[in-house]
Amino acid sequence: MLLFSTILDVNEKMQPDEFIRLVLDWNKGSPHPENVIPNIHWNGERNIRYGEGGLSLEIVEYRSKRLIAVRYEKKTEDGIIWDTDYVMDFRQQKLCIRLDRSYTADALDVDSNFSTPYFIKLLIERGYLKDDNKLALQYRPVTITEENVGLVTDVINGKSDYRLPVVFVSKTYYDDDPVNVSLLAHRLKGIAHVMLEGSTTLNPTLQKDCDGKNEYYGAIGVYFPAKGMKPRRFMYRNRDGQDDVLLEKVVLCVVHHCSAQRVDPLFTWQGVNNELLKEGLANQKEGRLAAEEARKNAEAEVVKLLENLSEEESRIRKQAFEEANAGANELLDQFDEDMKKMQEQIAALTRDNEALINENYGLRTKLLSKDSVPVLYMGDEQEFYPGEIKDLILEALSEAAKNIQDGTRRADVVADIIENNDYQALSAAKAEEIKRLLKNYDGMSVRTRQALKDLGFEITEEGKHYKVTYYGDGRYQSAFSKTPSDVRTGKNCSQELVNMCF
């Protein structure tokens, strides 16, 4: 299963020997000792294999196309195979990096510790990567200030021209970072640029220059190079542990985008080896045809000579011919042996291809093995409590069903959806609790404050009012008077909260 893929533009500083040395340095300097292949001594070979136990590193050169491909493979005790491929095209000065894992039952699960390979950090530190328009590729965030605010406004307004996605992280209401931005930039090194709003004082400028399309108060935007792709926005929630959830969602969004990009077969390990096999077979075929032609010419020449020689000379010539013929047959046998080896390699690659087909089938089977098929897919809104979004949708359908004519297709479909999705009316229950709680509101008592908190509301004081915010989301706020004088205050406040949140 392909986990990660990216193509990087490399400068002319990267040459074949430097590339191979860098790969070997990457393995030697791995932060995980169990991944290091010991005792590698490279003497300039372009086609060589190193390894022991479950670790191997193989280098092949496709000289006519100026390509060098490297595969590092790790086989774990539980049978999972991890492949890391580096394919360097020295004609275009482009490097493709791919990480693959063999299919297992948990192949669809996400590793929350995933980050792009350490090899990319080496490329950055040693200055091998080209800049992406105005931005250098790095593993740290770019801080946006008044001086360079144009970097992010051009991205948001669609005026930039970057090869990689851009992630813009806005400051929270309290001028804090919504996630660990340094960690985010490190994990997305080589596949995205991470920009961090320096301060909330930039909000007016961004709002004006971006016509209100900018992220703010902790929201994170992901902008893609393809102009036709709609940006993704991830909202910030001021709740314990939500910063980690938000970070993971952004990482997954970018990684999935990069891995979904089409890659030329010559930028893959299998593609390079297939082309080498095809070239070798073509050369073998040409060599065999040439040998056959040479033998036929030799036979014709010998026959012609024998007709003009004496018996003794004929015998000597005949013996020489037989010896030459034996040599030609030996040469052809060698061709046959080489051909057999290449055919075995092709068969092995074919098996690999079939394994990939089976893997795709297995993944598809896992996805389709659910008892039900989703009618709708989740958007960018994050649940405030388990089952919230599903409950709100089912409540909306339940209310709509009251006004749908019985005996119609629409009525039957809506009723079927409600019946088969375990509608528990969670939002309706919370709404009734709000109405009961605020029915006789005459001030924020300790009991009322605690009950509101239990329902997910945060309460702060602002002058003569209390500000009540639903799950820390600034979009859902209401003001309560500290000393209400109207007997209808409680009813009005409860209705406002119900309409806004439930």
C-alpha positions as CSV (number, residue, x, y, z in Angstrom):
1,M,0.0,0.0,0.0
2,L,1.5,3.3,-1.0
3,L,1.8,5.5,2.0
4,F,3.7,8.5,0.7
5,S,5.0,9.9,-2.7
6,T,6.6,13.1,-3.8
7,I,8.7,14.5,-6.6
8,L,11.3,17.1,-5.8
9,D,13.3,19.5,-8.1
10,V,17.0,19.0,-7.4
11,N,19.8,21.4,-8.4
12,E,22.8,20.6,-10.5
13,K,24.9,20.1,-7.4
14,M,23.4,16.6,-7.2
15,Q,25.4,14.2,-9.4
16,P,25.3,10.4,-9.5
17,D,28.1,9.7,-7.0
18,E,26.7,12.4,-4.6
19,F,23.3,10.9,-4.9
20,I,24.5,7.4,-4.0
21,R,26.6,8.7,-1.1
22,L,23.7,10.6,0.2
23,V,21.5,7.5,0.2
24,L,24.2,5.6,2.1
25,D,24.6,8.4,4.6
26,W,20.8,8.4,5.1
27,N,20.9,4.7,6.1
28,K,24.0,5.0,8.2
29,G,22.7,8.0,10.0
30,S,19.2,6.7,10.6
31,P,17.8,7.7,14.1
32,H,16.6,4.0,14.3
33,P,19.6,1.7,14.8
34,E,17.5,-1.3,13.9
35,N,17.1,0.1,10.4
36,V,20.9,0.5,9.7
37,I,22.6,-2.0,7.3
38,P,26.1,-2.5,8.8
39,N,29.4,-2.8,7.0
40,I,28.5,-1.1,3.7
41,H,31.7,-0.3,1.8
42,W,30.9,1.5,-1.5
43,N,33.6,1.6,-4.2
44,G,31.7,3.5,-6.9
45,E,29.5,0.6,-8.1
46,R,26.3,1.6,-9.9
47,N,24.7,-1.8,-9.7
48,I,25.0,-3.5,-6.3
49,R,23.1,-4.9,-3.4
50,Y,23.8,-4.7,0.3
51,G,22.0,-6.3,3.2
52,E,21.6,-9.0,5.8
53,G,18.6,-10.5,7.7
54,G,15.5,-8.5,7.0
55,L,17.3,-5.4,5.6
56,S,18.5,-4.8,2.1
57,L,19.5,-1.8,0.0
58,E,19.9,-2.2,-3.8
59,I,21.2,0.2,-6.4
60,V,20.6,0.0,-10.2
61,E,21.6,2.3,-13.0
62,Y,19.7,2.8,-16.2
63,R,22.6,4.4,-18.1
64,S,20.9,5.2,-21.4
65,K,18.2,7.2,-19.6
66,R,20.6,8.7,-16.9
67,L,18.5,7.2,-14.1
68,I,19.6,5.7,-10.8
69,A,17.1,3.8,-8.7
70,V,17.5,2.8,-5.1
71,R,15.3,0.5,-3.0
72,Y,15.7,0.1,0.7
73,E,13.6,-2.8,2.1
74,K,12.8,-3.8,5.6
75,K,11.0,-7.1,6.5
76,T,9.6,-7.2,10.0
77,E,9.1,-10.3,12.1
78,D,5.3,-10.2,11.6
79,G,5.8,-10.4,7.8
80,I,5.2,-6.7,6.9
81,I,7.5,-5.4,4.2
82,W,8.4,-1.7,4.1
83,D,9.9,-0.4,0.9
84,T,11.5,3.1,0.5
85,D,12.4,4.0,-3.1
86,Y,14.5,6.8,-4.4
87,V,14.6,7.3,-8.2
88,M,16.8,10.1,-9.5
89,D,16.5,11.4,-13.1
90,F,19.6,13.3,-14.0
91,R,18.2,14.5,-17.3
92,Q,15.4,16.5,-15.6
93,Q,17.1,16.8,-12.2
94,K,14.1,15.4,-10.5
95,L,13.9,13.0,-7.5
96,C,11.0,10.8,-6.7
97,I,10.6,9.4,-3.2
98,R,8.1,6.7,-2.4
99,L,7.2,4.8,0.8
100,D,5.3,1.6,0.5
101,R,4.0,-1.0,3.0
102,S,2.7,-4.5,2.2
103,Y,-1.0,-5.0,2.7
104,T,-2.1,-6.2,6.1
105,A,-5.5,-6.2,7.9
106,D,-4.7,-2.8,9.4
107,A,-3.4,-1.2,6.2
108,L,-6.1,1.4,6.3
109,D,-5.2,2.5,9.8
110,V,-3.1,5.7,10.1
111,D,0.2,6.0,11.9
112,S,-0.1,9.2,14.0
113,N,3.7,9.4,14.1
114,F,4.1,9.5,10.4
115,S,6.4,12.1,8.9
116,T,8.2,12.4,5.6
117,P,11.5,10.6,5.3
118,Y,14.6,11.8,7.1
119,F,16.3,11.7,3.7
120,I,14.4,14.9,2.8
121,K,16.0,16.7,5.7
122,L,19.4,15.7,4.4
123,L,18.5,17.1,1.0
124,I,17.5,20.4,2.6
125,E,20.5,20.7,4.9
126,R,23.0,19.9,2.2
127,G,21.5,22.4,-0.3
128,Y,20.4,20.0,-3.0
129,L,16.8,21.2,-3.4
130,K,15.7,24.0,-5.7
131,D,13.5,26.8,-4.4
132,D,9.8,26.6,-5.1
133,N,9.2,30.0,-6.7
134,K,9.7,32.5,-3.8
135,L,10.0,29.9,-1.1
136,A,12.9,27.6,-0.1
137,L,12.0,24.1,0.9
138,Q,12.6,23.7,4.6
139,Y,11.5,21.8,7.7
140,R,10.6,25.0,9.7
141,P,7.5,27.2,9.3
142,V,7.7,30.6,7.6
143,T,6.5,33.3,10.0
144,I,4.2,35.8,8.3
145,T,4.6,39.5,9.3
146,E,3.6,42.8,7.8
147,E,6.8,42.7,5.7
148,N,6.1,39.4,3.9
149,V,2.3,39.2,4.2
150,G,2.1,39.1,0.4
151,L,3.3,35.5,0.5
152,V,0.1,34.3,2.1
153,T,-2.3,36.8,0.5
154,D,-1.1,35.6,-3.0
155,V,-1.8,32.0,-1.9
156,I,-5.3,32.7,-0.6
157,N,-6.2,34.9,-3.6
158,G,-4.9,32.2,-6.1
159,K,-2.1,34.4,-7.4
160,S,0.8,32.3,-6.4
161,D,2.5,29.6,-8.4
162,Y,4.0,27.0,-6.1
163,R,4.7,23.3,-7.0
164,L,3.8,22.2,-3.4
165,P,0.7,22.8,-1.3
166,V,0.8,25.7,1.2
167,V,-0.5,25.3,4.8
168,F,-1.5,28.5,6.4
169,V,-1.9,28.4,10.2
170,S,-3.6,31.4,11.8
171,K,-3.3,32.5,15.4
172,T,-6.0,31.7,18.0
173,Y,-8.2,34.4,19.5
174,Y,-5.7,34.6,22.4
175,D,-2.7,34.9,19.9
176,D,-1.5,31.4,20.5
177,D,-0.6,28.7,18.0
178,P,-3.5,26.2,17.5
179,V,-1.1,23.3,17.0
180,N,2.6,22.6,17.3
181,V,3.6,24.4,14.1
182,S,7.3,23.3,14.3
183,L,6.2,19.7,14.4
184,L,3.7,20.2,11.6
185,A,6.4,21.7,9.4
186,H,8.9,18.9,10.2
187,R,6.3,16.2,9.4
188,L,5.4,17.9,6.1
189,K,9.0,18.7,5.0
190,G,9.4,18.3,1.3
191,I,5.7,18.0,0.5
192,A,4.3,21.4,1.7
193,H,5.2,24.9,2.8
194,V,3.9,25.8,6.3
195,M,3.2,29.5,6.9
196,L,2.4,30.8,10.4
197,E,0.6,34.0,11.2
198,G,2.9,36.0,13.3
199,S,0.2,37.8,15.3
200,T,-3.6,38.4,15.3
201,T,-2.7,42.0,14.5
202,L,-2.4,40.8,10.9
203,N,-6.1,39.8,10.8
204,P,-7.4,43.2,9.6
205,T,-4.8,43.3,6.8
206,L,-5.5,39.7,5.8
207,Q,-9.2,40.2,5.8
208,K,-8.9,43.4,3.7
209,D,-6.4,42.0,1.2
210,C,-8.1,38.6,0.9
211,D,-11.7,39.9,0.8
212,G,-12.5,37.9,4.0
213,K,-11.4,34.6,2.6
214,N,-8.5,34.2,5.0
215,E,-8.3,31.8,8.0
216,Y,-8.4,33.4,11.4
217,Y,-8.6,32.6,15.2
218,G,-6.8,29.2,14.9
219,A,-8.2,28.0,11.6
220,I,-5.8,26.2,9.3
221,G,-6.1,26.4,5.5
222,V,-4.5,24.0,3.0
223,Y,-4.0,25.4,-0.5
224,F,-3.2,23.2,-3.4
225,P,-1.0,23.9,-6.5
226,A,-3.8,22.9,-9.0
227,K,-6.0,25.9,-9.5
228,G,-9.1,23.7,-9.9
229,M,-8.7,22.2,-6.4
230,K,-10.8,23.8,-3.7
231,P,-8.8,24.7,-0.6
232,R,-9.4,22.8,2.6
233,R,-10.2,24.6,5.9
234,F,-9.8,23.0,9.3
235,M,-11.4,24.9,12.2
236,Y,-9.8,25.2,15.6
237,R,-11.6,24.0,18.8
238,N,-10.4,25.2,22.2
239,R,-10.5,21.8,23.9
240,D,-8.0,19.6,25.6
241,G,-6.3,17.3,23.1
242,Q,-7.9,18.9,20.0
243,D,-4.6,20.4,18.9
244,D,-3.2,17.0,18.2
245,V,-6.4,15.9,16.3
246,L,-6.2,19.1,14.2
247,L,-2.5,18.5,13.4
248,E,-3.2,14.9,12.3
249,K,-6.1,16.0,10.0
250,V,-3.8,18.6,8.3
251,V,-1.0,16.1,7.9
252,L,-3.3,13.4,6.4
253,C,-4.8,15.9,4.0
254,V,-1.5,16.9,2.6
255,V,0.0,13.4,2.5
256,H,-3.1,12.0,0.8
257,H,-2.9,14.8,-1.8
258,C,0.7,14.1,-2.6
259,S,0.3,10.3,-2.8
260,A,-2.7,10.7,-5.2
261,Q,-0.6,12.5,-7.8
262,R,0.2,10.5,-11.0
263,V,3.8,9.4,-11.2
264,D,5.5,8.4,-14.5
265,P,6.5,4.7,-14.4
266,L,10.1,5.6,-14.9
267,F,10.0,7.4,-11.5
268,T,9.3,4.0,-9.8
269,W,11.5,1.1,-8.8
270,Q,9.4,-1.3,-10.8
271,G,9.3,1.0,-13.8
272,V,13.1,1.4,-14.0
273,N,13.7,-2.4,-13.6
274,N,11.1,-3.2,-16.3
275,E,12.8,-0.8,-18.7
276,L,16.2,-2.4,-18.0
277,L,14.8,-5.8,-18.6
278,K,13.2,-4.7,-21.9
279,E,16.4,-3.1,-23.0
280,G,18.4,-6.3,-22.0
281,L,16.0,-8.5,-23.9
282,A,16.2,-6.3,-27.0
283,N,20.0,-6.5,-26.8
284,Q,20.0,-10.2,-26.4
285,K,17.6,-10.6,-29.3
286,E,19.9,-8.5,-31.5
287,G,22.9,-10.4,-30.4
288,R,21.3,-13.8,-31.1
289,L,20.2,-12.7,-34.5
290,A,23.7,-11.5,-35.3
291,A,25.2,-14.8,-34.1
292,E,22.8,-16.8,-36.2
293,E,23.6,-14.7,-39.2
294,A,27.3,-15.0,-38.6
295,R,27.0,-18.8,-38.3
296,K,25.1,-19.1,-41.5
297,N,27.7,-17.0,-43.3
298,A,30.5,-19.1,-41.9
299,E,28.8,-22.3,-43.0
300,A,28.3,-21.0,-46.5
301,E,31.9,-19.9,-46.7
302,V,33.2,-23.2,-45.4
303,V,31.1,-25.2,-47.9
304,K,32.5,-23.1,-50.7
305,L,36.1,-23.6,-49.5
306,L,35.7,-27.3,-49.1
307,E,34.7,-27.7,-52.7
308,N,38.1,-26.3,-53.7
309,L,40.4,-28.1,-51.2
310,S,42.2,-31.4,-51.2
311,E,41.1,-34.2,-49.0
312,E,43.6,-33.4,-46.2
313,E,42.9,-29.7,-46.3
314,S,39.2,-30.5,-46.4
315,R,39.6,-32.6,-43.2
316,I,41.5,-29.8,-41.4
317,R,39.0,-27.2,-42.6
318,K,36.1,-29.4,-41.6
319,Q,37.6,-29.9,-38.1
320,A,38.1,-26.1,-37.8
321,F,34.5,-25.6,-38.9
322,E,33.2,-28.1,-36.3
323,E,35.2,-26.4,-33.6
324,A,33.9,-22.9,-34.6
325,N,30.4,-24.3,-34.8
326,A,30.7,-25.7,-31.3
327,G,31.9,-22.3,-30.1
328,A,28.9,-20.6,-31.8
329,N,26.6,-23.1,-30.1
330,E,28.2,-22.4,-26.8
331,L,27.6,-18.7,-27.3
332,L,24.0,-19.3,-28.2
333,D,23.5,-21.4,-25.2
334,Q,24.8,-18.6,-23.1
335,F,22.3,-16.3,-24.8
336,D,19.6,-18.8,-23.9
337,E,20.7,-18.9,-20.3
338,D,20.7,-15.1,-20.1
339,M,17.3,-15.0,-21.7
340,K,16.0,-17.5,-19.2
341,K,17.2,-15.4,-16.3
342,M,15.5,-12.3,-17.7
343,Q,12.3,-14.2,-18.2
344,E,12.4,-15.3,-14.6
345,Q,12.9,-11.6,-13.5
346,I,9.9,-10.6,-15.7
347,A,7.9,-13.4,-14.0
348,A,8.9,-12.1,-10.6
349,L,7.8,-8.6,-11.5
350,T,4.6,-10.0,-12.9
351,R,3.9,-11.7,-9.5
352,D,4.6,-8.3,-7.8
353,N,2.1,-6.7,-10.1
354,E,-0.5,-9.4,-9.3
355,A,0.2,-8.9,-5.6
356,L,-0.6,-5.2,-6.0
357,I,-3.8,-6.1,-7.8
358,N,-4.7,-8.5,-4.9
359,E,-3.8,-5.7,-2.4
360,N,-6.2,-3.3,-4.1
361,Y,-8.9,-6.0,-4.1
362,G,-8.3,-6.6,-0.4
363,L,-8.6,-2.9,0.4
364,R,-11.7,-2.6,-1.7
365,T,-13.2,-5.7,0.0
366,K,-12.4,-4.2,3.4
367,L,-14.2,-1.0,2.5
368,L,-17.2,-2.8,1.0
369,S,-17.5,-5.3,3.8
370,K,-19.4,-2.9,6.0
371,D,-23.0,-3.7,6.7
372,S,-24.1,-0.4,5.3
373,V,-22.9,2.1,2.7
374,P,-22.6,5.8,3.8
375,V,-25.1,8.1,2.1
376,L,-23.0,11.2,3.0
377,Y,-19.3,11.7,3.8
378,M,-18.0,13.9,6.6
379,G,-16.9,17.5,5.7
380,D,-14.5,19.7,7.6
381,E,-16.6,20.2,10.7
382,Q,-15.4,18.4,13.8
383,E,-17.8,16.9,16.3
384,F,-18.1,18.6,19.7
385,Y,-19.2,15.3,21.2
386,P,-19.6,11.7,19.9
387,G,-22.5,11.4,17.5
388,E,-23.3,15.1,17.3
389,I,-23.2,15.6,13.5
390,K,-25.1,12.4,12.8
391,D,-27.7,13.4,15.4
392,L,-28.1,16.9,14.0
393,I,-28.6,15.6,10.5
394,L,-31.2,13.0,11.6
395,E,-33.0,15.6,13.6
396,A,-33.2,17.9,10.6
397,L,-34.6,14.9,8.6
398,S,-37.1,14.2,11.3
399,E,-38.4,17.7,11.3
400,A,-38.5,17.8,7.5
401,A,-40.4,14.5,7.5
402,K,-43.3,16.1,9.2
403,N,-44.0,18.2,6.2
404,I,-43.5,15.5,3.5
405,Q,-46.6,13.9,2.0
406,D,-47.2,10.3,3.1
407,G,-46.9,7.6,0.4
408,T,-44.3,9.5,-1.6
409,R,-40.8,8.3,-2.6
410,R,-39.3,11.1,-0.6
411,A,-41.2,10.2,2.5
412,D,-40.2,6.5,2.3
413,V,-36.5,7.3,1.7
414,V,-36.3,9.8,4.6
415,A,-38.2,7.4,6.9
416,D,-35.8,4.6,5.9
417,I,-32.7,6.6,6.7
418,I,-34.0,7.7,10.1
419,E,-35.1,4.2,11.0
420,N,-31.8,2.6,10.1
421,N,-29.5,5.1,11.8
422,D,-30.4,4.7,15.4
423,Y,-31.7,8.3,15.9
424,Q,-31.3,9.1,19.6
425,A,-32.4,12.7,19.6
426,L,-29.4,13.9,21.6
427,S,-29.6,17.5,20.4
428,A,-33.3,17.6,21.2
429,A,-32.6,16.4,24.7
430,K,-29.9,19.0,25.2
431,A,-32.3,21.7,23.9
432,E,-35.0,20.7,26.4
433,E,-32.4,20.7,29.2
434,I,-31.4,24.3,28.2
435,K,-35.0,25.4,28.2
436,R,-35.6,23.9,31.6
437,L,-32.4,25.3,33.0
438,L,-33.0,28.9,31.9
439,K,-36.7,29.0,32.3
440,N,-36.5,31.2,35.4
441,Y,-33.0,32.7,34.8
442,D,-32.3,35.7,37.1
443,G,-28.5,35.5,37.2
444,M,-25.6,33.1,36.8
445,S,-25.9,31.0,39.9
446,V,-23.2,28.3,40.7
447,R,-25.7,25.6,39.8
448,T,-26.6,27.2,36.4
449,R,-23.0,27.9,35.5
450,Q,-22.0,24.2,36.2
451,A,-25.0,22.9,34.3
452,L,-24.1,25.0,31.2
453,K,-20.5,23.8,31.4
454,D,-21.7,20.2,31.5
455,L,-23.6,20.9,28.3
456,G,-20.4,22.2,26.6
457,F,-20.6,25.9,27.2
458,E,-17.7,28.1,28.3
459,I,-18.6,31.2,30.4
460,T,-16.5,34.3,30.7
461,E,-17.3,37.8,32.1
462,E,-17.3,40.9,29.9
463,G,-18.5,44.0,31.7
464,K,-22.3,43.8,32.5
465,H,-22.6,40.5,30.6
466,Y,-21.6,36.9,30.6
467,K,-20.2,35.6,27.3
468,V,-21.4,32.0,26.7
469,T,-19.4,30.1,24.0
470,Y,-20.3,26.7,22.7
471,Y,-17.3,24.3,23.0
472,G,-14.9,27.2,22.6
473,D,-16.0,27.9,19.0
474,G,-16.2,31.7,18.4
475,R,-18.9,31.2,15.8
476,Y,-21.4,30.2,18.5
477,Q,-21.5,32.9,21.2
478,S,-24.3,34.6,23.2
479,A,-24.4,37.3,25.8
480,F,-26.3,36.9,29.1
481,S,-27.1,39.9,31.3
482,K,-25.6,39.6,34.8
483,T,-28.7,41.4,36.3
484,P,-31.7,40.6,34.1
485,S,-34.7,42.9,34.6
486,D,-37.1,41.3,32.1
487,V,-38.9,38.2,33.2
488,R,-38.6,36.9,29.6
489,T,-34.8,37.0,29.7
490,G,-34.4,33.3,30.5
491,K,-36.8,32.2,27.8
492,N,-35.1,34.5,25.2
493,C,-31.6,33.3,26.1
494,S,-32.6,29.7,26.0
495,Q,-34.3,30.0,22.6
496,E,-31.2,31.8,21.2
497,L,-28.9,29.0,22.4
498,V,-31.2,26.3,21.1
499,N,-31.5,27.9,17.7
500,M,-27.7,28.5,17.5
501,C,-26.4,25.1,18.8
502,F,-29.1,22.5,18.5
